[in-house]
Amino acid sequence: MTINSLLVTSLLFLTSLRLNAQTATLPFDAFEFKLVQAGPRAQILDARSEEEYTQNHLKGAVSFSVADQADFARKSQKLDKQAPVFIYSIGNGRSGQLASQLREAGFTDVTELPGGLSNWIGLGRPVESTVGPGLSLTEFRSQLQSNKLVLVDFGSRYCGSCKKLAPTVDALEKEHAAGLKVIRIEAYDNKALLKELGITSLPTLVLYKSDREVWKKAGVTPKSEIQATIVESL
């Protein structure tokens, strides 16, 4: 990259930061840049439950559950309304709620982690954790060995969208028992695997045939779409 193109890129990047300073989310690279630039002034809030926070969290983050209003009132008083605040949850559900509450309370610079903790981990960024890395890629690949199609459901017991998708996956497992094997992966117990496979959103379904990925979809995918993909791949 030439010096001129580097300068142009930097100017566009800084412009993006200024334009998006008060929005709920920034592009991931811009979020990360802003977090580094904030240094010790950064106030990092984990909008998930205490249990989730204990298992995995960003370095320097404090637990700040959106479910307890008394807790919000007590903890928000300890924060600097003029200093930058960075918020995350699994995706952007609970972090969005907390961001709105803080802005209403007068905080001037509130930014959400785009894609949440699942995106942060899937992109290989570090977390402080009390759980191990989980399955290795080799161990995961060994589970894919089957004469059936293998549907892998990457989700979390804490993820609302994952819970919505679960009955669909359960039903498909029963309906296609002769030709389909289902593997369920608890994402935050298998952080190294998420990084290896580039899983950045929960839930994510991946269909394998003969140990080869043939389909991948993030989000609460309709049963009809999954069904059609399975039938086509059998």
N, C-alpha and C positions, 0 to 999 in steps of 0.2 A: 504493500500500500504506500502511495506517495505521501509526502508531507501535506500537500494541498488537500488530498482526499481524506487524510486523517483529521485535518482541521475541520473540514466540512462535516464529517461524521460526528466529531465531538460537539460541534455547534448544534447539530440536529438533535443529538442526545440530550444536551443540556436544555434545549428548547422544549423537548418532550417532558422533561422533569418539571419545568416551570408550568407548562400548560396543564399537567396532570396532578399538580401538587395537592389539589383539594378533592380529587376523585377517589373512588373506592379502591381502585387497583391501578397499577402501572404494569407495563411489560416486565417480564421477569428480570431481564438484565438491568433495567432501570431501577427496579426495586432493590436489587442486590447492590447496585452502585450507590443508591441513596442511603442504604443501611450502613455501608462501609464508611461513607462520607460523614454520617452522623456520629460515628465513633462512640465515645462514652456518653454523649447526650441522647443516644437512642433509648427509647422506652419500648421494650418488646413485650407484647402481651399475648398469652396463649388463651384463646377463647373457648377451649375445650374443657372437659371435666378434669378434676384433680387426678383421677385415675389415669386418664390418657396422658396428662402432663408428666406424671411420675415415670411413665414408661418411656416416653420420647419427647424431647422438646428442644427448641433452638437454644444455643448458648446465650445466657443472659436474660432469657425470658422469665416472666412471672405468670403464675396461673391467675386467670381473670375470667371466671365463668360468667356467662351471660344469664344463667338461670337464677341467680340469687341477687335480687335488687339491693338488699342490705349490704352484701359483699361488694357490689359495684359502687355504692355510695361511699363505703369505707375506703376501698382501695383507690378510687379515682381521686380522692382528696390528697393522696400522697404523690400524685403525678404532677408534673409541670405542664400547664396548659399551653405554654409557648414552645416547648421542646417537641421534637418529632416523635410520633407514636407509630409503631409498626405492629400490626395485628395479624394473627393467622388462626385457622382452625383446620379441619380435614380438607375442606374445599374452600368455599367462600360464604357458607351459610351463616354459621355463628359469628364469624369474624365480621360479616356485613352488619349483623345486628349490633355488635359491640361498637363498630365504627360509627354507626348512626347515633347511638347513645352518647358517645364521647363528643361528637360534633354538636349535638344538642346541648351538651353540658359546657360548651365553650372551648373545646380543644381545637386549635387552629391548624394543625398539621398531622392528619391521620391517614395512614396508608396501609392497605391490605396486601398480604402476600398473594400474588396471583396464582390461582390453582391450589393454594393452601399447602399444608404440610406434605400431602401426597406428591405434589409437583416438586417441592423442595427435595424430598428424599429420592424420587425417581430421577431427578437430574444429578444425583450424586453429592448433594450438599450435606455437610455434617450435622448430626444432632447429638445431644447428650442423652444417653439411653441406659436403662436398667435391664433391658432384654438383649439377648444375643442376636447375631446376624441372621439366624435361621438357616434355611436350606441353602446349600451351595448350588451353583448352576449345574454341576455334575449330578448332584442328588436329584435336582428337579428334572433333568433330562432323563434320568433313569425311570422316573415315574411316568414319563410320556411313552415308554415302550409298551405298546399294546397293539393288538390286531383290530381294535376299535378306534373310532374317532375319539379324541380326548378334548373335552371342553374344560378350560381352566378359568375359574372365577376368582379374580383378584379383588378382594374386598376387605371390609373391617367390621367387626361387631359393633363398632361405635358409629358407623356410617349410615345415615338415614336412607340414602339412595340405595345402598347395598342391601338393606333390609327389604326395600320395595322389590328389588330384583330377585331376591332369594326364592320366593315361591315359584317364580317362573323357571328358574334353574332346577328346582326340585321336581317340578312337573315334567320337564323335558327329560330329566334323568330317568324317570319312571317310564315315560312313553317310548323312549328309545333305548331301553335297557340292553337290548340285544346288540346294538351297534355303537353305543356311546358310553364312554367313561367320563366321569366328572371329578375334577380335582378342585378343592377349595383352598385358597391361599389367604391366610390372615396377613395383610400387607405389613403392618407395623411390627410383626414378629419375624419378618423376612425382608429386612431393608436392603441387604446386599443383593438379593435376587431382583427386587424392584429396580435397582440401579442397573444391574446387568441386562435386564430385559427392556428397560426404558418405559416402565409403567409409571405414568405421571398423574393419573386420574383414577378415582375410585367411584363406582365399580368399573372394572375393565374385564371383558370376556375375550379369551383367545382360543381359537379352535385349531387343533393340530391333527394332521393326518400323516401317518407314517413318520412321526417325529418332525414334521415340517409344518410351520405356521401357514394356515390357509385363510384365516379370517381373524380380524381383531376389531373390537368396538368398545368404546368407553361410554358410560352413562347407563341409564335405565332403558335398555333396548327392548322394543316390543317383542313379545313371544313369537309373533308371526315372522318377524325378520330372522330371529335365531333359528326357528323351525325350518324355514326355507333354506337357510345356509347349511343346516345339518343334512337335510334331505338331498340337497344338491351335491354334498361332499361324500355321502355314503357310497 
